[in-house]
Amino acid sequence: MTRPQRTYAFPPRLMKAPAAAHYLGISTSKLLTLHLPTKQSGGNVLYDIVDLDAYADSLPTAGGEDPEWRDEKDADAAFGS
């Protein structure tokens, strides 16, 4: 029997593989191929949200370079400031 997935008001700091994969939006099998750092607590292998965020931040942005409109003066002009 499969346990229902827990819902948190905020993500826990340490997560087992299925929750960590869900947090990143990937499958558990894909997560296991990434060889991200893990922590051990008892017999549990846990992923730290800090490492998951660092991995996500390291991914390239679609479309190559950041758009030029990210320049502060361009944003001010776009929003009439």
C-alpha positions as a Markdown table, in Angstrom:
| # | Residue | x | y | z |
|---|---|---|---|---|
| 1 | Met | 0.0 | 0.0 | 0.0 |
| 2 | Thr | 1.3 | 3.4 | -0.9 |
| 3 | Arg | 1.3 | 6.2 | 1.7 |
| 4 | Pro | -0.4 | 9.4 | 0.7 |
| 5 | Gln | 2.1 | 12.2 | 0.0 |
| 6 | Arg | 2.4 | 14.8 | 2.7 |
| 7 | Thr | 1.7 | 18.4 | 2.1 |
| 8 | Tyr | 3.8 | 21.0 | 3.9 |
| 9 | Ala | 3.1 | 24.7 | 4.5 |
| 10 | Phe | 6.8 | 25.1 | 3.7 |
| 11 | Pro | 9.4 | 22.7 | 2.3 |
| 12 | Pro | 11.3 | 20.9 | 5.0 |
| 13 | Arg | 15.1 | 21.6 | 5.2 |
| 14 | Leu | 16.0 | 17.9 | 4.6 |
| 15 | Met | 14.0 | 15.6 | 2.2 |
| 16 | Lys | 14.0 | 12.0 | 1.1 |
| 17 | Ala | 14.5 | 11.4 | -2.6 |
| 18 | Pro | 10.9 | 11.4 | -3.7 |
| 19 | Ala | 10.2 | 14.8 | -2.0 |
| 20 | Ala | 13.5 | 16.3 | -3.2 |
| 21 | Ala | 12.6 | 15.2 | -6.8 |
| 22 | His | 9.1 | 16.7 | -6.5 |
| 23 | Tyr | 10.7 | 19.9 | -5.2 |
| 24 | Leu | 12.9 | 20.2 | -8.3 |
| 25 | Gly | 10.1 | 19.1 | -10.6 |
| 26 | Ile | 11.9 | 16.0 | -11.8 |
| 27 | Ser | 11.5 | 12.2 | -11.4 |
| 28 | Thr | 13.2 | 10.4 | -8.5 |
| 29 | Ser | 15.2 | 8.3 | -11.0 |
| 30 | Lys | 16.5 | 11.5 | -12.6 |
| 31 | Leu | 17.4 | 12.9 | -9.2 |
| 32 | Leu | 19.5 | 9.8 | -8.4 |
| 33 | Thr | 21.5 | 10.3 | -11.6 |
| 34 | Leu | 22.5 | 13.9 | -10.6 |
| 35 | His | 24.8 | 12.7 | -7.7 |
| 36 | Leu | 23.9 | 15.7 | -5.5 |
| 37 | Pro | 25.3 | 15.8 | -2.0 |
| 38 | Thr | 23.3 | 13.9 | 0.6 |
| 39 | Lys | 23.2 | 13.8 | 4.4 |
| 40 | Gln | 22.6 | 10.7 | 6.5 |
| 41 | Ser | 20.3 | 10.6 | 9.5 |
| 42 | Gly | 19.9 | 7.1 | 10.9 |
| 43 | Gly | 19.3 | 5.0 | 7.9 |
| 44 | Asn | 17.8 | 7.8 | 5.9 |
| 45 | Val | 19.5 | 9.4 | 2.9 |
| 46 | Leu | 18.4 | 13.1 | 2.8 |
| 47 | Tyr | 18.8 | 16.0 | 0.4 |
| 48 | Asp | 19.4 | 19.5 | 1.8 |
| 49 | Ile | 17.2 | 22.1 | 0.3 |
| 50 | Val | 20.2 | 24.4 | 0.0 |
| 51 | Asp | 21.9 | 21.9 | -2.3 |
| 52 | Leu | 18.7 | 21.5 | -4.3 |
| 53 | Asp | 18.4 | 25.3 | -4.7 |
| 54 | Ala | 22.1 | 25.5 | -5.7 |
| 55 | Tyr | 21.5 | 22.8 | -8.4 |
| 56 | Ala | 18.4 | 24.6 | -9.7 |
| 57 | Asp | 20.3 | 28.0 | -9.8 |
| 58 | Ser | 23.2 | 26.4 | -11.7 |
| 59 | Leu | 20.9 | 25.4 | -14.6 |
| 60 | Pro | 21.1 | 27.5 | -17.8 |
| 61 | Thr | 18.4 | 29.9 | -18.6 |
| 62 | Ala | 16.4 | 29.0 | -21.7 |
| 63 | Gly | 17.2 | 31.3 | -24.6 |
| 64 | Gly | 20.8 | 31.9 | -23.7 |
| 65 | Glu | 21.8 | 35.2 | -22.2 |
| 66 | Asp | 19.6 | 37.1 | -19.7 |
| 67 | Pro | 17.3 | 39.5 | -21.5 |
| 68 | Glu | 18.5 | 43.1 | -21.9 |
| 69 | Trp | 15.3 | 44.4 | -20.2 |
| 70 | Arg | 16.7 | 43.2 | -16.9 |
| 71 | Asp | 18.7 | 46.4 | -16.8 |
| 72 | Glu | 17.2 | 48.5 | -14.0 |
| 73 | Lys | 16.7 | 51.6 | -16.2 |
| 74 | Asp | 14.9 | 49.6 | -18.8 |
| 75 | Ala | 12.6 | 48.1 | -16.2 |
| 76 | Asp | 11.8 | 51.5 | -14.9 |
| 77 | Ala | 11.0 | 52.7 | -18.4 |
| 78 | Ala | 8.8 | 49.6 | -19.1 |
| 79 | Phe | 6.8 | 50.2 | -15.9 |
| 80 | Gly | 6.7 | 54.0 | -16.2 |
| 81 | Ser | 8.8 | 54.7 | -13.2 |
